[in-house]
Amino acid sequence: MKQEPKKYDDDDGRVICNMNVEGMRWYDRRARGEKRAEGMVYPQGERLTRSETWQYAWYAVLAGLSVVLVISLTMVLFTLFCTHVWFR
């Protein structure tokens, strides 16, 4: 026997929050995209072009390098401070 979903008086059928979250056991990939002519399912929204993808990758690398540069510069300055001021 199939259980029927509960009916509530205050339920008007609107979706407040989409519970189709990746990683949950009820996740449905087909619900997240739209069908294209080729039969492939793409995620909602626009796809990035090749140049936009490389641009985002380049900016991510620059962000990582800037973080490494700041940490390295801080370590060098701390070492110089310790050898010339603190331990003297």
Residue, then its C-alpha position, 0 to 999 in steps of 0.5 A: m500500500k502506498q502512503e498518501p502525503k499528509k494534507y495540511d489546511d494552511d498548505d497552499g503548495r508554494v515552495i519556500c525553500n528548494m530541498n533538492v540539495e546535492g549530497m542528500r539521498w533524495y537529490d535529483r540531478r534532472a530537477r536542477g537543469e533544463k533539457r537542451a536539443e542535444g539531450m544533455v542536461y546543463p545546470q541552471g544559469e549561463r555557462l562560462t566561455r573559455s576565456e571567462t574560465w581562464q580569467y577566473a582561474w588566473y584571478a584565483v591564482l593571483a589571489g593565492l599568490s598574494v596571500v603567500l606573498v603577504i605571509s612570506l613578507t611577514m615572516v621575513l620582517f619578523t625574522l629581521f625584527c628578531t635578529h636586529v631589535w629583539f635579541r640584540 
